[in-house]
Amino acid sequence: MQKWFVCFCLAALSCSSAIAEDARRNVLFIISDDLNNLLGCYGDPQVKTPNIDRLATRGVLFNKAYCSFPLCGPSRNSILTGLYPNSTGIHANGQVFRQTIPNQLSMPQAFRQQGYFAARIGKLYHYNVPNSIGTNGHDDPGSWELELNPAGVDRMEEHPHIFSLTKNQFGGTLSWYASPKSDEHHTDALMAKDADWVLERCARDKQRPFFLAVGFFRPHTPYVAPKSPYFDMYKESEMPVVQGIQEDRADIPAAGLASQKKEQEQMTDELRRKCRQAYYASISFMDTQVGVVVDSLERQGLADNTVIVFTSDHGYHMGEHGLWQKMSLFEESARVPMLIVAPGMSKGTISETPVSQIDLFPTLAELCKLFIPDNLQGQSLVPMLKDPSYTGRGWALTQVTRGGRRGNAKNGNAADGPFFGYSLRIPRWRYTEWDGGDAGRELYDHDIDPRELTNIAGNDEHKATVAELAVALKDAVAATLPPDGKIPELQPGTWAPLLVDP
């Protein structure tokens, strides 16, 4: 703790000549890892998330918010630069945007350069969970003045006890453990304690506003949380198991199901229930830590002038369409929770227009009166914060990569190599193309099919809709590219990764 205190004091001293700007809002940016919309405020009937639900009553809940890429590294680089993955050049884990667009200003860096104290606790850019816990991972040093990386028993002691579908593999494999250790021993609780410590010192320093980013690890695999009270909140026998998978998958292109992993084929109904119980327990544990941080903000008298953002890096499957985890273009994987609490804006309201996480950078910049790069690709959500009925752009785009051989519907041949899937979400429809349609198309009508169980892309009655959405998708994809239309290439040797997520 003494080392951290010295770092913080040096940061404060470096800005002693800064002019106090009381009107400038602080930012508390909270991001969870691998969290879908299984939250009370999003309508899940079983999960217990009282603290996140309380946040929703204080601000605007974006009911149709989407990630740009359902994988940690690309999504987080996209959020923190305000650029789509096609403009960051980041389409995989273990990379940072400094390898592709080294001069781009990141969101926290913009705050830092314009007089804010910028601090990170835990995972903001990509980490390998759990092995990088306690390290800087794939961080961007230019973004922060203070970085704190606590590691609890979930990382340091409990790996030998964790159940996994693949022995001794946790980060990319379904795995879980009901820990006998109480909250204060676990990484996310240590992070919440650190956040309280930082906020206490921010309250003392009236010269600078702050941008504090807290990146909780849960509910990322392994789903580790204290048995009491979190696992005990949920009865395994009451956990739902998705039904009708075989019928559902019959009309889905192969590329749409390619995120499934071999080891997941061994999932029985008993394991499915255990998995969901552990996921719920991890969510509730994380929710408690969110409460600790927000309570600290209020206790320090900082809440009235602080913008709070709560989100996740992407969605997450719990058996829907026979899929688990991420890397699909279905609603469960592409959709994210996103709450924004902003002083003087709407409270306890819901915005139904589709929005993207790349919208967060321009939104926070407008709320905090920041100058921003002119190449940002998102829209400001401030009009929605003032009036949740405001439509704005009205669409969100999510993309993902696929590899291997794929059929070519145009000439019956096959092609080798990786390709993209793109999915456009507008209020009524989700329209997806795999490899420009050569590897399949999907169309779902959310007015009557919110679970996306029936792919109607091939139905004659929807030909006109498919044609219209194909044009809209092409235009949206064009909007993800930099001005020269070329995806930046990775420059080897510009940055040395520590650990790569499996």
C-alpha positions as CSV (number, residue, x, y, z in Angstrom):
1,M,0.0,0.0,0.0
2,Q,2.9,2.4,0.7
3,K,4.2,2.0,-2.8
4,W,0.7,2.8,-4.2
5,F,0.5,5.9,-1.9
6,V,3.8,7.2,-3.2
7,C,2.6,6.8,-6.8
8,F,-0.7,8.6,-6.1
9,C,1.1,11.5,-4.3
10,L,3.5,11.9,-7.2
11,A,0.6,12.1,-9.6
12,A,-1.2,14.7,-7.4
13,L,2.0,16.8,-7.1
14,S,2.5,16.8,-10.8
15,C,-0.8,18.6,-11.3
16,S,-0.5,21.1,-8.4
17,S,-0.5,24.0,-10.8
18,A,-3.7,22.9,-12.6
19,I,-6.6,25.3,-12.5
20,A,-9.6,23.8,-10.5
21,E,-12.6,23.4,-12.7
22,D,-15.5,22.6,-10.4
23,A,-17.9,22.3,-13.4
24,R,-16.0,19.4,-14.9
25,R,-17.6,16.1,-14.1
26,N,-15.7,13.1,-12.7
27,V,-16.1,9.7,-14.4
28,L,-16.4,6.3,-12.7
29,F,-16.1,3.7,-15.5
30,I,-17.0,0.2,-14.3
31,I,-16.7,-2.7,-16.7
32,S,-17.4,-6.3,-16.0
33,D,-15.9,-9.3,-17.9
34,D,-18.0,-11.7,-19.9
35,L,-21.3,-10.4,-18.5
36,N,-24.4,-10.8,-20.5
37,N,-27.8,-9.2,-19.8
38,L,-28.7,-11.7,-17.0
39,L,-29.4,-8.9,-14.6
40,G,-32.4,-7.9,-12.6
41,C,-32.8,-4.5,-14.2
42,Y,-32.8,-6.3,-17.6
43,G,-35.6,-8.6,-16.6
44,D,-33.9,-11.8,-15.5
45,P,-36.2,-13.4,-12.9
46,Q,-33.7,-15.4,-11.0
47,V,-30.4,-13.4,-10.7
48,K,-29.9,-11.2,-7.6
49,T,-28.1,-7.9,-8.6
50,P,-29.5,-5.2,-6.3
51,N,-26.6,-2.8,-6.7
52,I,-26.6,-2.7,-10.5
53,D,-30.4,-2.5,-10.4
54,R,-30.1,0.5,-8.1
55,L,-27.8,2.2,-10.6
56,A,-30.4,1.7,-13.3
57,T,-32.9,3.7,-11.2
58,R,-30.5,6.6,-11.1
59,G,-29.8,6.9,-14.8
60,V,-30.6,5.6,-18.3
61,L,-30.6,1.8,-19.1
62,F,-29.8,1.1,-22.8
63,N,-31.8,-1.9,-23.6
64,K,-30.3,-2.5,-27.0
65,A,-26.6,-1.8,-26.5
66,Y,-24.1,-3.9,-28.5
67,C,-20.4,-4.7,-28.5
68,S,-18.4,-4.2,-31.7
69,F,-16.7,-7.6,-31.5
70,P,-17.7,-10.4,-29.0
71,L,-14.1,-11.1,-27.8
72,C,-12.3,-9.3,-25.0
73,G,-9.3,-7.8,-26.7
74,P,-10.9,-6.4,-29.9
75,S,-13.9,-5.2,-27.9
76,R,-11.9,-3.4,-25.2
77,N,-9.6,-1.8,-27.7
78,S,-12.6,-0.6,-29.6
79,I,-14.4,0.8,-26.5
80,L,-11.3,2.6,-25.3
81,T,-10.4,4.2,-28.7
82,G,-13.9,4.9,-29.9
83,L,-13.1,3.0,-33.2
84,Y,-14.4,-0.1,-34.7
85,P,-12.0,-3.2,-34.8
86,N,-11.6,-2.6,-38.6
87,S,-10.1,0.8,-37.7
88,T,-8.0,-0.3,-34.7
89,G,-6.8,-3.4,-36.7
90,I,-7.4,-5.5,-33.6
91,H,-9.3,-8.7,-34.3
92,A,-7.8,-11.0,-31.7
93,N,-6.6,-11.2,-28.2
94,G,-3.0,-10.5,-27.1
95,Q,-2.8,-7.3,-29.2
96,V,-3.0,-3.6,-28.4
97,F,-3.9,-0.7,-30.6
98,R,-0.4,0.8,-30.2
99,Q,0.8,-2.0,-32.6
100,T,-1.5,-0.8,-35.4
101,I,-2.5,2.9,-34.7
102,P,0.2,4.0,-32.3
103,N,-0.7,7.7,-32.3
104,Q,-4.4,7.3,-31.6
105,L,-5.6,9.0,-28.5
106,S,-7.4,6.6,-26.1
107,M,-10.4,7.6,-24.0
108,P,-8.5,7.7,-20.7
109,Q,-5.5,9.3,-22.3
110,A,-7.7,12.1,-23.6
111,F,-9.0,12.7,-20.0
112,R,-5.5,12.5,-18.7
113,Q,-4.1,15.0,-21.2
114,Q,-6.9,17.5,-20.4
115,G,-6.3,17.7,-16.7
116,Y,-7.9,14.6,-15.3
117,F,-6.4,12.2,-12.9
118,A,-6.7,8.9,-14.8
119,A,-6.4,5.6,-12.8
120,R,-7.1,2.0,-13.6
121,I,-7.9,-0.9,-11.2
122,G,-8.0,-4.4,-12.7
123,K,-8.8,-5.2,-16.3
124,L,-9.6,-2.4,-18.8
125,Y,-7.5,-3.4,-21.8
126,H,-7.2,-7.2,-22.4
127,Y,-5.8,-9.5,-19.7
128,N,-5.5,-13.3,-19.8
129,V,-8.0,-14.3,-17.1
130,P,-7.0,-15.8,-14.8
131,N,-3.3,-16.1,-15.4
132,S,-2.6,-12.4,-15.9
133,I,-4.5,-11.3,-12.8
134,G,-2.1,-9.3,-10.6
135,T,-0.1,-8.0,-13.7
136,N,-0.6,-5.1,-16.2
137,G,-1.5,-7.7,-18.8
138,H,-2.0,-6.1,-22.3
139,D,-2.3,-2.6,-20.9
140,D,-1.6,0.8,-22.4
141,P,0.7,2.7,-20.1
142,G,0.0,6.0,-21.9
143,S,-3.7,5.8,-20.7
144,W,-3.1,6.0,-17.0
145,E,-1.2,7.7,-14.2
146,L,-2.0,5.0,-11.7
147,E,-2.5,1.2,-12.2
148,L,-3.5,-1.2,-9.5
149,N,-3.4,-5.0,-10.0
150,P,-4.5,-6.9,-6.9
151,A,-4.7,-10.6,-6.9
152,G,-6.8,-12.7,-4.5
153,V,-7.1,-16.3,-3.6
154,D,-9.1,-17.1,-6.7
155,R,-5.8,-16.5,-8.6
156,M,-3.1,-17.3,-6.0
157,E,-4.5,-20.4,-4.2
158,E,-7.6,-22.0,-5.6
159,H,-6.6,-23.2,-9.1
160,P,-6.1,-26.8,-8.0
161,H,-9.7,-27.0,-6.7
162,I,-11.4,-25.6,-9.8
163,F,-13.6,-27.9,-11.9
164,S,-13.0,-27.6,-15.6
165,L,-14.3,-29.3,-18.7
166,T,-10.6,-29.5,-19.8
167,K,-8.3,-30.3,-16.8
168,N,-6.1,-27.4,-15.7
169,Q,-7.5,-25.0,-18.3
170,F,-9.7,-22.2,-16.9
171,G,-9.6,-19.0,-19.0
172,G,-11.1,-20.2,-22.2
173,T,-12.9,-23.3,-20.8
174,L,-16.1,-23.7,-18.8
175,S,-14.9,-24.0,-15.2
176,W,-16.1,-23.0,-11.8
177,Y,-15.6,-23.3,-8.0
178,A,-17.6,-22.5,-4.9
179,S,-14.9,-21.0,-2.7
180,P,-14.8,-21.4,1.1
181,K,-13.1,-18.0,1.4
182,S,-15.1,-14.9,2.1
183,D,-15.4,-11.8,-0.1
184,E,-12.4,-9.9,1.1
185,H,-10.0,-12.6,0.0
186,H,-11.0,-12.5,-3.7
187,T,-9.6,-10.3,-6.5
188,D,-12.8,-8.3,-7.3
189,A,-13.3,-7.5,-3.6
190,L,-9.7,-6.3,-3.3
191,M,-10.3,-4.1,-6.4
192,A,-13.4,-2.6,-4.8
193,K,-11.3,-1.9,-1.7
194,D,-8.6,-0.2,-3.8
195,A,-11.3,1.8,-5.5
196,D,-12.5,3.0,-2.1
197,W,-8.9,4.0,-1.3
198,V,-8.5,6.0,-4.5
199,L,-11.9,7.7,-4.2
200,E,-11.0,8.8,-0.7
201,R,-7.9,10.5,-2.0
202,C,-9.7,12.0,-5.0
203,A,-12.2,13.6,-2.5
204,R,-9.3,15.3,-0.8
205,D,-7.8,16.7,-4.1
206,K,-10.2,19.4,-5.3
207,Q,-7.9,20.7,-8.0
208,R,-8.4,17.8,-10.5
209,P,-11.4,15.8,-11.6
210,F,-10.9,12.1,-12.0
211,F,-11.4,9.3,-14.5
212,L,-11.4,6.1,-12.5
213,A,-11.8,2.9,-14.4
214,V,-12.6,-0.3,-12.5
215,G,-12.4,-3.5,-14.4
216,F,-13.9,-6.4,-12.5
217,F,-13.0,-9.9,-13.6
218,R,-16.2,-11.7,-12.7
219,P,-18.1,-13.4,-14.1
220,H,-15.3,-14.5,-16.5
221,T,-14.3,-18.2,-16.3
222,P,-13.4,-19.7,-14.0
223,Y,-16.7,-18.8,-12.2
224,V,-15.2,-18.5,-8.8
225,A,-17.1,-16.8,-6.0
226,P,-17.6,-17.4,-2.2
227,K,-19.9,-20.3,-1.6
228,S,-21.6,-18.3,1.1
229,P,-23.6,-16.3,0.3
230,Y,-23.3,-16.4,-3.5
231,F,-23.6,-20.0,-4.6
232,D,-26.0,-20.5,-1.7
233,M,-28.3,-17.9,-3.3
234,Y,-29.2,-20.3,-6.1
235,K,-30.5,-23.8,-6.0
236,E,-28.9,-26.0,-8.7
237,S,-32.2,-27.8,-9.2
238,E,-33.9,-24.6,-10.2
239,M,-31.4,-23.5,-12.8
240,P,-33.0,-23.5,-16.3
241,V,-31.7,-25.6,-19.2
242,V,-32.2,-24.4,-22.8
243,Q,-34.5,-26.8,-24.7
244,G,-35.2,-27.5,-28.4
245,I,-31.5,-27.0,-29.4
246,Q,-31.5,-29.5,-32.3
247,E,-34.6,-27.9,-33.9
248,D,-33.2,-24.4,-33.4
249,R,-29.9,-25.2,-35.1
250,A,-31.4,-26.7,-38.2
251,D,-31.6,-23.4,-40.1
252,I,-28.4,-21.8,-38.8
253,P,-25.4,-21.6,-41.2
254,A,-22.3,-23.5,-40.0
255,A,-20.4,-20.3,-39.5
256,G,-23.1,-19.1,-37.1
257,L,-22.4,-22.1,-34.8
258,A,-18.6,-22.2,-35.2
259,S,-17.9,-20.7,-31.8
260,Q,-18.8,-24.0,-30.1
261,K,-15.8,-25.8,-28.5
262,K,-15.2,-29.5,-28.7
263,E,-15.2,-30.0,-24.9
264,Q,-18.6,-28.4,-24.6
265,E,-20.1,-31.5,-26.2
266,Q,-19.7,-33.3,-22.9
267,M,-22.2,-31.0,-21.2
268,T,-25.0,-32.9,-19.5
269,D,-28.1,-31.3,-18.0
270,E,-26.5,-31.6,-14.6
271,L,-23.4,-29.8,-15.7
272,R,-25.5,-27.1,-17.5
273,R,-27.3,-26.4,-14.2
274,K,-24.1,-26.3,-12.2
275,C,-22.6,-24.0,-14.8
276,R,-25.5,-21.5,-14.7
277,Q,-25.5,-21.6,-10.9
278,A,-21.8,-20.7,-10.8
279,Y,-22.3,-18.0,-13.4
280,Y,-25.2,-16.5,-11.4
281,A,-23.1,-16.7,-8.2
282,S,-20.2,-14.9,-9.9
283,I,-22.5,-12.1,-11.2
284,S,-24.0,-11.6,-7.7
285,F,-20.5,-11.5,-6.2
286,M,-19.4,-8.9,-8.7
287,D,-22.6,-6.9,-8.1
288,T,-21.7,-6.7,-4.4
289,Q,-18.4,-5.2,-5.3
290,V,-20.1,-2.7,-7.6
291,G,-22.1,-1.7,-4.6
292,V,-18.9,-1.2,-2.5
293,V,-17.5,1.2,-5.1
294,V,-20.7,3.2,-5.6
295,D,-21.3,3.4,-1.9
296,S,-17.7,4.8,-1.5
297,L,-18.4,7.4,-4.2
298,E,-21.5,8.5,-2.3
299,R,-19.8,8.4,1.1
300,Q,-17.0,10.7,-0.2
301,G,-19.5,13.2,-1.4
302,L,-18.5,12.7,-5.1
303,A,-21.7,11.2,-6.5
304,D,-23.5,14.5,-7.4
305,N,-20.7,15.5,-9.9
306,T,-19.7,12.0,-11.2
307,V,-20.8,10.3,-14.4
308,I,-21.1,6.5,-13.8
309,V,-20.9,4.0,-16.6
310,F,-21.5,0.3,-16.1
311,T,-21.1,-2.1,-18.9
312,S,-19.4,-5.4,-20.0
313,D,-17.0,-6.1,-22.8
314,H,-19.4,-8.3,-24.7
315,G,-22.3,-10.7,-24.1
316,Y,-22.2,-14.4,-23.2
317,H,-24.0,-17.6,-24.1
318,M,-25.5,-19.9,-21.4
319,G,-26.6,-22.7,-23.8
320,E,-28.7,-20.7,-26.2
321,H,-28.5,-22.3,-29.7
322,G,-26.3,-25.0,-28.1
323,L,-23.6,-22.4,-27.6
324,W,-21.6,-21.3,-24.5
325,Q,-19.4,-18.3,-23.9
326,K,-18.8,-15.8,-26.7
327,M,-17.7,-15.2,-30.3
328,S,-21.2,-15.6,-31.9
329,L,-23.3,-13.0,-33.6
330,F,-26.5,-13.9,-31.8
331,E,-28.2,-11.5,-29.4
332,E,-26.8,-13.3,-26.3
333,S,-23.2,-12.8,-27.4
334,A,-23.4,-9.3,-29.1
335,R,-25.7,-7.6,-26.7
336,V,-24.3,-6.0,-23.6
337,P,-25.6,-4.3,-20.4
338,M,-25.0,-0.5,-20.5
339,L,-26.1,1.9,-17.9
340,I,-25.1,5.6,-17.7
341,V,-25.8,7.8,-14.7
342,A,-25.1,11.4,-15.5
343,P,-25.8,14.4,-13.2
344,G,-28.7,16.5,-14.5
345,M,-29.9,13.9,-17.0
346,S,-32.8,11.4,-17.0
347,K,-33.2,9.0,-14.1
348,G,-34.8,5.5,-14.1
349,T,-35.5,5.6,-17.8
350,I,-34.9,3.1,-20.7
351,S,-33.6,3.8,-24.1
352,E,-34.7,1.3,-26.8
353,T,-32.8,2.6,-29.8
354,P,-29.8,0.4,-30.8
355,V,-26.5,1.8,-29.7
356,S,-22.9,0.7,-29.7
357,Q,-20.1,0.7,-27.1
358,I,-18.0,2.8,-29.4
359,D,-20.5,5.6,-28.5
360,L,-19.1,5.8,-25.0
361,F,-16.0,7.8,-25.8
362,P,-17.9,10.7,-27.5
363,T,-20.6,10.6,-24.9
364,L,-18.2,11.0,-22.0
365,A,-16.3,13.6,-23.9
366,E,-19.4,15.7,-24.3
367,L,-20.5,15.3,-20.7
368,C,-17.1,16.3,-19.5
369,K,-16.3,19.0,-22.1
370,L,-13.3,17.2,-23.6
371,F,-11.7,17.8,-27.0
372,I,-11.6,14.5,-28.9
373,P,-10.0,13.1,-32.0
374,D,-12.0,13.9,-35.1
375,N,-11.8,10.3,-36.4
376,L,-14.0,8.8,-33.6
377,Q,-16.7,6.6,-35.2
378,G,-19.3,6.6,-32.5
379,Q,-22.2,9.0,-31.8
380,S,-22.8,10.9,-28.5
381,L,-25.5,9.4,-26.4
382,V,-26.2,12.7,-24.6
383,P,-29.4,13.3,-26.5
384,M,-30.7,9.9,-25.3
385,L,-29.6,10.8,-21.7
386,K,-31.8,13.9,-22.0
387,D,-34.6,12.2,-23.8
388,P,-34.6,8.4,-24.0
389,S,-37.0,8.4,-26.9
390,Y,-34.4,10.0,-29.1
391,T,-33.4,7.6,-31.9
392,G,-29.9,8.7,-33.0
393,R,-28.1,6.5,-35.5
394,G,-30.7,3.7,-35.0
395,W,-28.4,0.8,-35.7
396,A,-25.5,-1.2,-34.2
397,L,-23.0,-3.4,-35.9
398,T,-21.1,-6.4,-34.5
399,Q,-18.5,-8.4,-36.3
400,V,-16.5,-11.6,-35.7
401,T,-13.9,-13.7,-37.4
402,R,-14.1,-17.2,-38.7
403,G,-11.4,-19.4,-40.1
404,G,-11.0,-22.6,-42.2
405,R,-12.9,-23.7,-45.3
406,R,-16.2,-22.3,-46.2
407,G,-18.7,-23.1,-48.9
408,N,-19.2,-20.5,-51.7
409,A,-22.9,-20.2,-52.4
410,K,-22.2,-18.3,-55.7
411,N,-20.2,-21.0,-57.5
412,G,-20.3,-24.1,-55.3
413,N,-16.6,-23.9,-54.7
414,A,-14.8,-23.7,-51.4
415,A,-12.3,-21.1,-50.2
416,D,-9.6,-21.2,-47.6
417,G,-8.7,-18.7,-45.0
418,P,-10.3,-16.5,-42.4
419,F,-13.4,-14.4,-43.1
420,F,-15.7,-12.0,-41.3
421,G,-19.3,-12.3,-40.1
422,Y,-21.2,-9.0,-39.7
423,S,-24.5,-8.5,-38.0
424,L,-26.7,-5.4,-38.2
425,R,-29.1,-4.7,-35.4
426,I,-32.0,-2.3,-36.0
427,P,-35.1,-2.0,-33.8
428,R,-37.0,-4.8,-35.4
429,W,-34.4,-6.9,-37.2
430,R,-31.1,-8.7,-36.8
431,Y,-29.5,-9.3,-40.2
432,T,-26.2,-11.3,-40.4
433,E,-23.9,-12.1,-43.3
434,W,-21.1,-14.6,-43.2
435,D,-18.3,-13.9,-45.7
436,G,-20.5,-11.4,-47.5
437,G,-23.3,-14.0,-47.7
438,D,-21.2,-16.6,-49.4
439,A,-21.1,-18.7,-46.1
440,G,-24.7,-18.0,-45.1
441,R,-27.2,-15.3,-44.1
442,E,-29.5,-15.0,-41.1
443,L,-32.5,-12.8,-40.5
444,Y,-34.5,-12.7,-37.2
445,D,-37.7,-10.7,-36.5
446,H,-37.4,-9.5,-32.9
447,D,-41.0,-8.4,-32.9
448,I,-42.1,-12.0,-32.9
449,D,-38.9,-14.0,-32.3
450,P,-36.7,-12.3,-29.6
451,R,-34.8,-15.5,-28.9
452,E,-33.8,-15.7,-32.6
453,L,-35.0,-19.2,-33.0
454,T,-36.2,-19.0,-36.7
455,N,-33.9,-17.9,-39.4
456,I,-36.1,-16.4,-42.1
457,A,-33.4,-15.1,-44.4
458,G,-34.3,-17.7,-47.1
459,N,-38.1,-17.1,-47.0
460,D,-39.5,-15.7,-50.2
461,E,-41.8,-13.3,-48.3
462,H,-38.7,-11.6,-46.8
463,K,-36.6,-11.2,-49.9
464,A,-37.2,-7.4,-50.0
465,T,-36.2,-7.1,-46.4
466,V,-33.0,-9.1,-46.9
467,A,-32.2,-6.9,-50.0
468,E,-32.8,-3.7,-48.1
469,L,-30.8,-4.8,-45.0
470,A,-27.9,-6.1,-47.2
471,V,-27.5,-2.6,-48.5
472,A,-27.7,-1.1,-45.0
473,L,-25.2,-3.7,-43.8
474,K,-22.7,-2.8,-46.5
475,D,-23.0,0.9,-45.7
476,A,-22.5,0.1,-42.0
477,V,-19.4,-2.0,-42.7
478,A,-18.0,0.8,-44.8
479,A,-18.4,3.1,-41.8
480,T,-16.2,0.9,-39.7
481,L,-13.1,1.5,-41.9
482,P,-10.6,4.3,-41.6
483,P,-10.7,7.1,-44.2
484,D,-8.3,5.2,-46.6
485,G,-10.5,2.1,-46.4
486,K,-7.7,-0.1,-45.3
487,I,-7.6,-2.1,-42.1
488,P,-4.4,-1.3,-40.2
489,E,-1.9,-4.1,-40.1
490,L,-0.1,-5.3,-37.0
491,Q,3.4,-4.0,-36.7
492,P,5.6,-6.6,-35.0
493,G,8.2,-5.5,-32.6
494,T,6.3,-2.4,-31.4
495,W,5.0,-4.1,-28.2
496,A,5.8,-7.3,-26.4
497,P,2.7,-9.2,-25.1
498,L,3.0,-10.9,-21.7
499,L,0.5,-13.7,-21.8
500,V,-2.0,-14.6,-24.6
501,D,-5.5,-15.8,-23.8
502,P,-6.0,-19.4,-25.0
